[in-house]
Amino acid sequence: MSESTQTYRVYSFDHGRKSVTVDELQAFSDDDAIAAAEAAGFGSQGEIWQGRRLVAQLEPARREA
């Protein structure tokens, strides 16, 4: 039996949450969705949702001094 993918929405926004973009991605699990969003560059600031469930909040990457 093969596992099916699920649809996740990635909301990316600026610091004031005034500019929002929405992208969809397919993943087998929450962890896969988070990894895919970060790999695609959505990790600046945003949220990952599956239906009405908040899966993760993406925080801006901290830069080393």
Steps between C-alpha positions, in 0.01 A plus 500: 500500500653832397473811712325794332610861510308775672453860393658773710477879459804719569423862588801731472480857625703809582566626853176700511302211351378738232642313203389137493560233238350153500654190345386139511723198534450125523668300775467165676527646852527823697877457525526455123287811444719708732818376332357566152391854595842581644680348198282706264596820680171558683684502832538877527180557697171321466272216595419154369139386517319178419133578477413689821800363690811711555791265438796733556612859522803583290736748660760716328840334488739646753827621356822433684699816580 
